[in-house]
Amino acid sequence: MNQRVRPSPMAWIGGLFGGMQRTAADVLPVRIGGTEFARTPSTPARLLGFDQGLIAVSVALLLWGLVMVYSTTIAMPDNPKFANYSHHHFVWRHLLSLVLAAFAALVAFQVPMKVWERWAPWLFVLSLLLLIAVLIPHVGKGVNGARRWIALGFMNFQPSELAKFAVLLYAADYMVRKMEVKEKFFRAVLPMGIAVAVTGMLLLAEPDMGAFMVIAVIAMGILFLGGVNARMFFLIATVLVGAFIMMVMMSPWRRERIFAYLDPWSAEHALGKGYQLSHSLIAIGRGEVFGVGLGGSVEKLHWLPEAHTDFMLAVIGEEFGLVGVLLVIALFLWLTRRLMHIGRQAIALDRVFAGLVAQGVGVWVGFQAFINMGVNLGALPTKGLTLPLMSYGGSAILMNLVALAVVLRIDFENRQLMRGNRR
């Protein structure tokens, strides 16, 4: 019987510098998407280490985000609203969030996927309880009319970020358990739909429609990737789209956002709901091809609200130009593709839960980045979603890194399995 190899913190360092040593036996080829993974003498040792490309791209986005948080917030104390803050307040808090998130990711990586599968329903229940708690007076913290945070002293935790991760795990576990009845709507899809609907109602009570959209897309993506009948999938998608349209039509301020998106330069909207979008477009326009240089943005000087969170890409466009925006898009495109690839590899190794989790993280990161970029570029109506791994926000960074650590764990277990170590 092969001895089970458990990763240690030192193995992380070993993986970054070429992986662990291997012998020249046990060739196990796995062909996925035209790429063959095999332990042959000509195969690089990276098979036995970690996905160094995934780590490198993630670190690059995190460090670029740290620089941009400093760039976008250094002048904020000049605003009377933030007069009590130092010029380095936000960047130090963001750095603290990165350190805490890195520690949490290291811990998450140590947890085997079998344990995540066993915990999935309980994490989902915990996320629902926290979503309820945030609505309780004196427990949930309100900002600008929204109650989305729970104050923990060292950070304000946003339960909706945990809910994204919890729904992802629950949906993957659910599809594995319902694999035999996935062709039957009421037995396979309806219970999952009810779970997402309950989560959505709690999020809309905050309100946080953006998080609800991401969670709905994550659940839909996992249902589709899990093999749900195509007709049922498109029926559910139609119902969801119709529900979101109804929510917009029944909410006056959401309707106003749509009208402002259609004509942000009009006298009616330029100083109202279209203010952020118009100034985001001005920032990107000022950057032209190569940008005005790091730190040279004018729009971040109290013209563009939420420049360090929802509209960071606009400042990147102003300071780094079209080249910077295209580079960010390319990094997220590569990251999403790599996450999906790791998921396909796990499924090919008959690890369906792990594969659906990895692909679900890919859907999460890719869709949220797409929405944020679309909003900044004026291609989509304004929505309060941050840019993953880059925007200021402790809860989002924490859950993003935990999710990526879980995918690295999946990749690690894939490599162990290809070595011949049975889990």
C-alpha positions as CSV (number, residue, x, y, z in Angstrom):
1,M,0.0,0.0,0.0
2,N,1.4,3.4,-0.9
3,Q,2.0,5.8,1.9
4,R,-0.3,8.9,1.9
5,V,1.7,12.1,1.5
6,R,0.4,15.0,3.4
7,P,1.5,18.5,2.4
8,S,3.3,20.7,4.9
9,P,4.2,24.4,4.9
10,M,7.7,23.5,3.8
11,A,6.2,21.6,0.8
12,W,4.8,24.9,-0.4
13,I,8.3,26.3,-0.6
14,G,9.6,23.1,-2.2
15,G,6.8,23.3,-4.8
16,L,7.7,26.8,-5.7
17,F,11.3,25.9,-6.4
18,G,10.8,22.9,-8.7
19,G,8.8,20.4,-6.6
20,M,9.7,17.3,-4.7
21,Q,12.1,14.6,-5.8
22,R,10.7,11.7,-7.8
23,T,11.7,8.3,-9.0
24,A,11.5,7.0,-12.6
25,A,8.7,4.5,-12.1
26,D,4.9,4.4,-12.4
27,V,4.1,6.1,-15.6
28,L,0.4,7.2,-15.5
29,P,-0.7,9.3,-18.5
30,V,-3.8,11.4,-18.4
31,R,-4.9,13.2,-21.5
32,I,-7.1,16.3,-21.0
33,G,-7.8,18.9,-23.6
34,G,-4.9,17.8,-25.7
35,T,-2.4,17.9,-22.9
36,E,-0.8,14.7,-21.6
37,F,0.3,14.4,-18.0
38,A,2.7,11.5,-17.6
39,R,5.6,10.6,-15.2
40,T,8.2,9.8,-17.8
41,P,11.9,10.6,-17.6
42,S,11.3,13.6,-20.0
43,T,8.4,15.0,-17.9
44,P,9.5,18.0,-15.8
45,A,9.5,17.6,-12.0
46,R,6.7,20.2,-11.7
47,L,4.2,17.3,-11.9
48,L,5.1,16.5,-8.3
49,G,5.1,20.1,-7.0
50,F,2.5,22.9,-7.3
51,D,1.0,24.8,-10.1
52,Q,3.6,27.5,-10.1
53,G,1.9,29.5,-12.9
54,L,-1.3,29.7,-10.9
55,I,0.6,30.9,-7.8
56,A,2.6,33.4,-9.8
57,V,-0.4,35.0,-11.5
58,S,-2.3,35.2,-8.3
59,V,0.6,36.8,-6.5
60,A,1.1,39.3,-9.4
61,L,-2.6,40.3,-9.2
62,L,-2.4,40.7,-5.4
63,L,0.8,42.8,-5.5
64,W,-0.6,45.0,-8.3
65,G,-3.7,45.4,-6.3
66,L,-1.7,46.4,-3.3
67,V,0.1,49.1,-5.3
68,M,-3.2,50.4,-6.8
69,V,-4.9,50.5,-3.3
70,Y,-2.0,52.8,-2.2
71,S,-2.3,54.9,-5.4
72,T,-6.1,55.3,-5.2
73,T,-6.3,56.0,-1.4
74,I,-3.2,58.2,-0.7
75,A,-5.2,61.4,-1.3
76,M,-8.4,60.3,0.5
77,P,-7.5,62.0,3.9
78,D,-7.6,65.3,2.0
79,N,-11.4,64.8,1.9
80,P,-13.1,66.0,5.1
81,K,-14.9,62.6,5.3
82,F,-11.6,60.9,5.8
83,A,-9.8,63.6,7.6
84,N,-9.0,61.4,10.7
85,Y,-7.2,58.8,8.6
86,S,-3.5,58.9,7.7
87,H,-2.4,58.8,4.1
88,H,-1.3,55.2,4.6
89,H,-4.3,54.0,6.5
90,F,-6.0,52.0,3.7
91,V,-2.8,50.4,2.3
92,W,-1.8,49.2,5.8
93,R,-5.2,47.7,6.4
94,H,-5.1,46.1,3.0
95,L,-1.7,44.7,3.7
96,L,-3.0,43.3,7.0
97,S,-5.8,41.7,5.1
98,L,-3.4,40.1,2.7
99,V,-1.3,38.6,5.6
100,L,-4.4,37.2,7.3
101,A,-5.8,35.9,4.1
102,A,-2.4,34.2,3.2
103,F,-2.4,32.5,6.6
104,A,-6.0,31.4,6.2
105,A,-5.2,30.1,2.7
106,L,-2.2,28.1,4.1
107,V,-4.5,26.5,6.6
108,A,-7.2,25.8,4.0
109,F,-4.6,24.1,1.8
110,Q,-3.9,21.6,4.5
111,V,-7.5,20.3,4.5
112,P,-8.1,17.3,2.3
113,M,-10.9,17.5,-0.3
114,K,-12.7,14.7,1.4
115,V,-13.0,16.9,4.5
116,W,-14.3,19.9,2.4
117,E,-16.9,17.5,0.9
118,R,-18.0,16.4,4.4
119,W,-18.2,20.0,5.7
120,A,-20.0,21.4,2.6
121,P,-23.6,21.3,4.0
122,W,-22.5,22.7,7.4
123,L,-20.6,25.6,5.8
124,F,-23.7,26.4,3.8
125,V,-25.8,26.4,7.0
126,L,-23.2,28.6,8.7
127,S,-23.3,31.1,5.8
128,L,-27.1,31.3,6.1
129,L,-26.9,31.9,9.8
130,L,-24.4,34.7,9.2
131,L,-26.5,36.2,6.5
132,I,-29.4,36.3,9.0
133,A,-27.2,37.7,11.8
134,V,-26.1,40.6,9.6
135,L,-29.7,41.8,9.4
136,I,-30.0,41.9,13.2
137,P,-29.7,45.4,14.7
138,H,-26.5,46.0,16.7
139,V,-25.0,42.9,15.1
140,G,-24.8,43.9,11.4
141,K,-23.0,47.0,10.4
142,G,-24.8,49.4,8.0
143,V,-23.0,51.6,5.5
144,N,-24.8,53.9,3.0
145,G,-28.1,52.2,3.8
146,A,-26.9,48.7,3.3
147,R,-26.3,46.1,6.1
148,R,-23.7,43.8,4.8
149,W,-20.9,43.6,7.4
150,I,-20.2,42.2,10.9
151,A,-17.6,44.2,12.8
152,L,-14.9,41.9,14.2
153,G,-12.6,44.7,15.4
154,F,-9.6,44.0,13.2
155,M,-11.8,43.8,10.1
156,N,-15.4,44.1,8.9
157,F,-16.4,40.7,7.7
158,Q,-18.9,40.4,4.9
159,P,-21.0,37.1,5.1
160,S,-21.9,37.3,1.4
161,E,-18.3,36.5,0.5
162,L,-18.4,33.4,2.7
163,A,-21.8,32.6,1.1
164,K,-20.2,32.5,-2.4
165,F,-17.7,29.9,-1.2
166,A,-20.2,27.9,0.8
167,V,-22.8,27.7,-2.1
168,L,-20.0,26.6,-4.4
169,L,-19.0,23.7,-2.1
170,Y,-22.6,22.8,-1.4
171,A,-23.6,22.8,-5.1
172,A,-20.6,20.6,-6.0
173,D,-21.5,18.2,-3.2
174,Y,-25.1,18.3,-4.1
175,M,-24.4,17.3,-7.8
176,V,-22.3,14.4,-6.7
177,R,-25.0,13.1,-4.4
178,K,-27.7,13.6,-7.1
179,M,-25.7,12.2,-10.0
180,E,-28.2,9.3,-10.6
181,V,-31.2,11.6,-10.8
182,K,-29.8,14.6,-12.6
183,E,-32.3,14.0,-15.5
184,K,-35.3,14.5,-13.2
185,F,-36.1,18.1,-12.5
186,F,-38.0,17.9,-9.2
187,R,-35.5,15.4,-7.6
188,A,-32.3,16.9,-9.0
189,V,-32.7,20.7,-9.5
190,L,-35.6,22.0,-7.5
191,P,-34.0,21.5,-4.0
192,M,-30.8,23.3,-5.1
193,G,-33.0,26.1,-6.6
194,I,-34.7,26.5,-3.2
195,A,-31.4,26.7,-1.4
196,V,-30.2,29.4,-3.8
197,A,-33.5,31.3,-3.6
198,V,-33.3,31.4,0.3
199,T,-29.7,32.7,0.0
200,G,-30.9,35.3,-2.5
201,M,-33.7,36.5,-0.4
202,L,-31.3,37.1,2.5
203,L,-28.9,38.9,0.2
204,L,-31.6,41.1,-1.3
205,A,-32.7,42.1,2.3
206,E,-29.2,43.7,2.9
207,P,-29.5,44.6,-0.1
208,D,-26.7,43.0,-2.2
209,M,-28.0,42.1,-5.6
210,G,-24.5,41.8,-7.0
211,A,-23.5,39.0,-4.6
212,F,-26.8,37.3,-5.4
213,M,-26.0,37.4,-9.1
214,V,-22.6,35.9,-8.5
215,I,-24.0,33.1,-6.3
216,A,-26.7,32.3,-8.9
217,V,-24.2,32.1,-11.7
218,I,-21.9,29.9,-9.6
219,A,-24.8,27.5,-8.8
220,M,-25.9,27.5,-12.4
221,G,-22.4,26.9,-13.7
222,I,-21.9,23.9,-11.4
223,L,-25.3,22.5,-12.4
224,F,-24.3,22.8,-16.0
225,L,-20.8,21.3,-15.6
226,G,-22.3,18.6,-13.4
227,G,-24.3,17.3,-16.4
228,V,-27.8,18.6,-15.7
229,N,-30.1,18.1,-18.7
230,A,-29.7,21.1,-21.2
231,R,-33.4,21.8,-21.4
232,M,-33.7,22.0,-17.7
233,F,-30.6,24.2,-17.5
234,F,-32.0,26.7,-20.1
235,L,-35.3,26.7,-18.3
236,I,-33.7,27.6,-15.0
237,A,-31.5,30.3,-16.7
238,T,-34.7,31.8,-18.3
239,V,-36.4,31.9,-14.9
240,L,-33.4,33.5,-13.2
241,V,-33.1,36.2,-16.0
242,G,-36.8,36.9,-15.7
243,A,-36.5,37.2,-11.9
244,F,-33.6,39.6,-12.1
245,I,-35.5,41.7,-14.7
246,M,-38.5,41.8,-12.4
247,M,-36.3,42.9,-9.5
248,V,-35.0,45.7,-11.5
249,M,-38.4,46.8,-12.8
250,M,-39.9,46.8,-9.3
251,S,-37.1,48.8,-7.8
252,P,-37.1,52.6,-8.6
253,W,-33.5,53.1,-7.8
254,R,-32.4,50.1,-9.8
255,R,-34.4,51.3,-12.8
256,E,-32.7,54.7,-12.4
257,R,-29.3,53.0,-12.6
258,I,-30.3,51.3,-15.9
259,F,-31.5,54.6,-17.3
260,A,-28.2,56.3,-16.1
261,Y,-26.2,53.5,-17.8
262,L,-28.0,54.1,-21.1
263,D,-27.3,57.9,-21.0
264,P,-24.7,58.7,-18.3
265,W,-23.8,62.1,-19.9
266,S,-27.3,63.6,-19.7
267,A,-28.0,66.5,-17.4
268,E,-30.4,64.3,-15.4
269,H,-27.9,61.6,-14.7
270,A,-24.4,63.1,-14.9
271,L,-24.5,64.3,-11.3
272,G,-26.7,61.4,-10.1
273,K,-26.7,57.7,-10.8
274,G,-24.5,58.2,-13.9
275,Y,-21.8,60.1,-11.9
276,Q,-19.5,57.1,-11.2
277,L,-19.8,55.7,-14.7
278,S,-19.1,59.0,-16.5
279,H,-16.0,59.7,-14.4
280,S,-14.9,56.1,-14.9
281,L,-15.1,56.6,-18.6
282,I,-13.2,60.0,-18.3
283,A,-10.4,58.2,-16.3
284,I,-10.0,55.5,-18.9
285,G,-10.1,58.1,-21.7
286,R,-7.4,60.1,-20.1
287,G,-5.1,57.1,-20.0
288,E,-5.2,56.6,-23.8
289,V,-2.7,53.8,-24.8
290,F,0.1,54.0,-22.2
291,G,-1.4,55.9,-19.4
292,V,-0.4,59.0,-17.5
293,G,2.0,57.1,-15.2
294,L,1.6,55.5,-11.7
295,G,0.3,58.0,-9.3
296,G,-0.7,60.5,-12.0
297,S,-4.4,59.9,-11.9
298,V,-6.6,63.0,-11.5
299,E,-10.0,61.1,-11.2
300,K,-8.9,59.4,-8.0
301,L,-8.6,62.9,-6.4
302,H,-12.2,62.8,-5.0
303,W,-13.8,62.8,-8.5
304,L,-14.3,59.1,-8.9
305,P,-16.1,57.5,-5.8
306,E,-15.0,54.0,-4.7
307,A,-11.9,54.1,-6.8
308,H,-10.2,51.7,-4.4
309,T,-13.0,49.1,-4.6
310,D,-15.5,48.9,-7.4
311,F,-13.7,51.3,-9.8
312,M,-10.0,50.3,-9.5
313,L,-9.8,49.3,-13.1
314,A,-10.7,52.8,-14.2
315,V,-7.7,54.2,-12.3
316,I,-5.5,51.4,-13.8
317,G,-6.8,52.5,-17.2
318,E,-5.9,56.1,-16.4
319,E,-2.4,55.4,-15.0
320,F,-1.4,52.4,-17.2
321,G,-3.6,53.1,-20.2
322,L,-5.0,50.5,-22.6
323,V,-1.9,48.4,-22.1
324,G,-2.6,48.1,-18.4
325,V,-6.3,47.2,-18.9
326,L,-5.4,44.6,-21.5
327,L,-2.8,43.1,-19.1
328,V,-5.3,42.8,-16.3
329,I,-7.8,41.2,-18.7
330,A,-5.2,38.7,-19.9
331,L,-4.2,37.8,-16.3
332,F,-7.8,37.1,-15.3
333,L,-8.4,35.2,-18.5
334,W,-5.4,33.0,-17.9
335,L,-6.3,32.5,-14.3
336,T,-9.9,31.5,-15.1
337,R,-8.7,29.1,-17.8
338,R,-6.2,27.5,-15.5
339,L,-8.8,26.9,-12.8
340,M,-11.1,25.3,-15.2
341,H,-8.3,23.1,-16.5
342,I,-7.5,21.9,-13.0
343,G,-11.1,21.0,-12.6
344,R,-11.2,19.0,-15.9
345,Q,-8.1,17.1,-14.8
346,A,-9.7,16.2,-11.5
347,I,-12.9,15.0,-13.2
348,A,-10.7,12.9,-15.6
349,L,-9.2,11.3,-12.5
350,D,-12.7,10.4,-11.3
351,R,-12.7,13.1,-8.6
352,V,-16.0,14.7,-9.5
353,F,-16.5,16.8,-6.4
354,A,-13.0,18.3,-6.5
355,G,-13.3,18.9,-10.2
356,L,-16.7,20.8,-9.8
357,V,-15.2,22.9,-7.0
358,A,-12.2,23.9,-9.1
359,Q,-14.4,24.8,-12.0
360,G,-16.8,26.6,-9.7
361,V,-14.0,28.8,-8.4
362,G,-13.2,29.5,-12.1
363,V,-16.8,30.5,-12.7
364,W,-16.7,32.7,-9.6
365,V,-13.5,34.6,-10.4
366,G,-14.1,34.8,-14.1
367,F,-17.7,36.1,-13.8
368,Q,-17.1,38.6,-11.0
369,A,-14.0,40.0,-12.9
370,F,-16.1,40.2,-16.1
371,I,-18.9,42.1,-14.4
372,N,-16.5,44.5,-12.6
373,M,-14.6,45.2,-15.9
374,G,-17.8,45.6,-17.8
375,V,-19.1,48.2,-15.3
376,N,-15.8,50.1,-15.4
377,L,-15.7,50.2,-19.2
378,G,-19.4,51.2,-19.5
379,A,-20.4,47.9,-21.1
380,L,-22.7,46.9,-18.2
381,P,-24.9,48.9,-15.7
382,T,-23.2,50.0,-12.4
383,K,-23.1,47.1,-9.9
384,G,-21.3,47.0,-6.6
385,L,-18.8,44.2,-7.3
386,T,-15.1,44.4,-6.5
387,L,-12.3,43.2,-8.8
388,P,-11.1,39.8,-7.3
389,L,-7.7,39.7,-5.7
390,M,-7.1,43.4,-6.4
391,S,-9.7,45.6,-4.9
392,Y,-9.6,46.9,-1.3
393,G,-11.7,44.7,1.0
394,G,-10.6,42.2,3.7
395,S,-13.5,39.7,3.4
396,A,-13.2,39.4,-0.4
397,I,-9.4,39.0,-0.3
398,L,-9.8,36.4,2.4
399,M,-12.3,34.2,0.6
400,N,-10.6,34.6,-2.8
401,L,-7.3,33.3,-1.4
402,V,-9.1,30.5,0.5
403,A,-10.9,29.4,-2.7
404,L,-7.6,29.5,-4.6
405,A,-5.9,27.5,-1.9
406,V,-8.6,24.8,-2.2
407,V,-7.9,24.7,-5.9
408,L,-4.2,24.3,-5.3
409,R,-5.1,21.5,-2.9
410,I,-7.1,19.8,-5.7
411,D,-4.1,20.2,-8.0
412,F,-1.8,18.8,-5.4
413,E,-4.0,15.7,-4.9
414,N,-4.3,15.3,-8.7
415,R,-0.5,15.2,-8.9
416,Q,-0.3,12.7,-6.0
417,L,-2.8,10.5,-7.7
418,M,-0.9,10.6,-10.9
419,R,2.2,9.5,-8.9
420,G,0.2,6.4,-7.8
421,N,-0.6,7.6,-4.3
422,R,-4.3,6.6,-3.7
423,R,-6.2,9.0,-1.6
